[in-house]
């Protein structure tokens, strides 16, 4: 049996997982893909569920404490538009996280000295045997008064 009702703050607060169940869902009629999920521990989260290419996908939106009901509905509608356009929101999130990580790595590497960049390159190539020698060269250059990224005279 599917429990569909217009979610309100009072209904969200009153909803609880029945004894003996691992989780329970209360579905919203205003945003049909939005569900309130409750566990026996009392944790309540909003979830989005839809079908894409014949498969059911479920995305956790967040806890009731962190997401007001109206924001959860808006997020469920945004996710529904992605699914309707044929995009898996989970895959989109993974792609965005990978892009952000690549940008962070690129920004970090841009600030490295020449020696530090070489160490990163050697590690990527599996040249861990050469790294201590390169690090010693960098320390020697620094000891001889070279500035960052310069060679010692």
C-alpha positions in Angstrom: 0.0 0.0 0.0 1.3 3.4 -0.9 0.7 6.2 1.5 0.1 9.4 -0.5 -0.9 12.5 1.3 -0.1 16.2 1.1 2.9 16.6 3.4 2.7 19.3 6.0 5.1 20.3 8.8 2.7 18.6 11.3 2.5 15.4 9.3 6.3 15.3 8.8 6.8 15.6 12.6 4.1 13.0 13.4 5.3 10.4 10.9 7.2 7.5 12.4 8.4 4.1 11.2 6.1 1.3 12.4 7.6 -1.3 14.8 9.2 -4.2 13.0 9.9 -2.3 9.8 13.3 -1.2 8.6 11.9 2.0 6.9 8.6 3.6 6.0 7.6 6.0 3.3 5.0 8.8 3.2 4.6 10.1 -0.4 3.6 13.7 -1.1 0.7 14.4 -3.4 1.9 18.0 -4.3 5.3 16.7 -5.6 4.5 13.0 -6.4 8.2 12.0 -6.7 8.9 13.3 -3.2 8.8 10.9 -0.2 9.4 11.2 3.5 11.4 8.3 4.7 11.5 7.3 8.4 13.7 4.7 10.1 13.2 2.9 13.5 16.0 5.2 14.9 13.7 8.2 14.3 15.8 9.6 11.4 13.6 11.3 8.8 14.9 12.2 5.3 13.4 13.4 2.1 13.9 11.2 -0.9 13.2 11.5 -4.6 12.2 8.5 -6.6 11.5 8.1 -10.3 11.9 5.8 -13.2 14.5 6.3 -15.9 15.0 3.9 -18.8 12.9 1.3 -17.1 14.9 1.4 -13.8 13.8 2.9 -10.5 16.2 5.5 -9.2 16.2 6.9 -5.7 18.1 10.0 -4.6 18.4 11.2 -1.0 17.6 14.9 -0.8 18.5 15.4 2.9 17.3 15.3 6.4 14.1 16.9 7.6 16.3 19.0 10.0 18.3 20.4 7.1 15.6 20.8 4.4 12.4 22.7 4.9 9.5 21.0 3.2 9.1 23.7 0.5 12.8 23.4 -0.4 12.6 19.6 -0.6 9.6 19.9 -2.9 11.5 22.4 -5.1 14.5 20.0 -5.2 12.2 17.0 -6.1 10.7 19.1 -9.0 14.2 20.0 -10.2 15.3 16.3 -10.1 12.0 15.3 -11.9 12.8 17.7 -14.7 16.3 16.2 -15.1 14.8 12.7 -15.3 12.1 13.8 -17.7 14.9 15.1 -20.0 16.6 11.7 -19.8 19.4 12.7 -17.4 20.3 10.6 -14.4 20.8 13.1 -11.5 23.1 10.7 -9.7 25.4 10.6 -12.8 25.2 14.3 -13.2 26.3 14.8 -9.5 29.2 12.4 -10.0 30.3 14.3 -13.1 30.1 17.6 -11.3 32.1 16.3 -8.4 34.8 14.9 -10.7 35.0 18.3 -12.6 35.3 20.1 -9.3 38.0 17.8 -8.1 39.9 18.1 -11.4 39.7 21.9 -11.0 41.0 21.8 -7.5 43.9 19.5 -8.5 44.7 21.8 -11.4 44.7 24.9 -9.1 46.9 23.1 -6.6 49.4 22.0 -9.3 49.5 25.6 -10.7 50.9 26.7 -7.3 53.6 24.0 -7.2 57.3 24.8 -7.8 59.0 23.2 -10.8 60.5 20.5 -8.5 57.2 19.8 -6.8 55.5 19.5 -10.3 58.2 17.0 -11.3 57.6 14.9 -8.2 53.8 14.8 -9.0 54.6 13.7 -12.5 57.0 11.0 -11.3 54.4 9.7 -8.8 51.8 9.5 -11.6 54.3 7.5 -13.7 55.1 5.2 -10.8 58.6 6.6 -10.4 58.7 6.5 -6.6 62.4 5.4 -6.7 63.4 8.8 -8.1 61.4 11.0 -5.8 63.9 11.0 -2.9 66.6 12.1 -5.3 64.5 14.9 -6.8 63.5 16.0 -3.3 67.1 16.2 -2.3 67.8 18.3 -5.4 65.1 20.7 -4.3 66.4 21.0 -0.8 69.9 21.5 -2.1 68.7 24.3 -4.4 66.9 25.9 -1.5 70.0 25.7 0.7 72.0 27.4 -2.0 69.6 30.4 -2.0 67.4 29.6 -5.0 63.9 31.1 -4.9 60.8 29.0 -5.5 60.9 27.5 -9.0 64.5 28.6 -9.7 67.6 26.5 -10.0 70.5 27.1 -7.7 73.5 28.7 -9.3 
